[in-house]
Amino acid sequence: MTVLDLCSYLGLGAAGAAAINLLLGLLIALRFSPLRFWPHRRINLFGLHQWTAYAASRASRHSSAVLLFVPARIFG
């Protein structure tokens, strides 16, 4: 596994976490209630939304930081 492979996987994870975060934000905006559909399972949508936002932020920062360690820097 090269450094670019690691960077690409981190970027893919960041994009996936951002997509999940967007969908959770849409559920929150549309006032989706998980208690209505799963009365015996308490799911904190706002907490999950915040957790995925932190994960997307960290993954995007780490993927750009990994690019600093690529030996051949070719821009252009």
C-alpha positions in Angstrom: 0.0 0.0 0.0 1.5 3.3 -1.1 0.9 6.7 0.5 -1.4 7.7 -2.4 -3.5 4.6 -1.8 -3.8 5.6 1.9 -4.8 9.1 0.9 -7.4 7.9 -1.6 -9.0 5.6 1.0 -9.1 8.4 3.5 -10.7 10.7 0.9 -13.2 8.0 0.0 -14.0 7.6 3.7 -14.4 11.4 4.1 -16.8 11.5 1.1 -18.8 8.6 2.5 -19.0 10.2 5.9 -20.1 13.5 4.4 -22.8 11.8 2.4 -24.1 10.0 5.5 -23.9 13.3 7.4 -25.9 15.0 4.7 -28.6 12.3 4.8 -28.9 12.5 8.6 -29.2 16.3 8.4 -32.0 15.8 5.9 -33.8 13.5 8.3 -33.4 16.0 11.1 -34.6 18.9 8.8 -37.7 16.8 7.8 -38.4 16.1 11.5 -38.1 12.3 11.2 -38.9 10.6 14.4 -37.2 7.2 15.0 -39.5 6.6 18.0 -42.5 6.3 15.6 -40.9 3.5 13.6 -38.8 1.8 16.3 -40.5 2.4 19.6 -38.2 0.1 21.6 -34.9 1.4 20.1 -33.8 4.9 21.1 -31.6 6.4 18.3 -30.2 9.9 18.9 -30.1 11.3 15.3 -28.5 14.6 16.4 -25.7 12.8 18.2 -25.1 10.5 15.2 -25.2 13.6 12.9 -22.5 15.3 15.0 -20.4 12.1 15.1 -20.4 11.7 11.4 -19.5 15.4 10.9 -16.5 14.9 13.2 -15.5 11.8 11.3 -15.8 13.5 7.9 -13.8 16.5 9.1 -11.0 14.3 10.5 -10.8 12.1 7.5 -10.7 15.1 5.1 -7.9 16.7 7.2 -5.9 13.5 7.4 -6.2 12.8 3.7 -4.8 16.2 2.9 -2.1 15.8 5.5 -1.0 12.5 4.1 -0.4 14.2 0.7 2.4 16.1 2.3 4.4 12.8 2.6 4.2 11.9 -1.0 7.8 11.7 -2.3 7.0 12.8 -5.9 5.2 16.1 -5.9 4.0 16.8 -9.4 1.5 19.6 -9.8 0.5 20.9 -13.2 
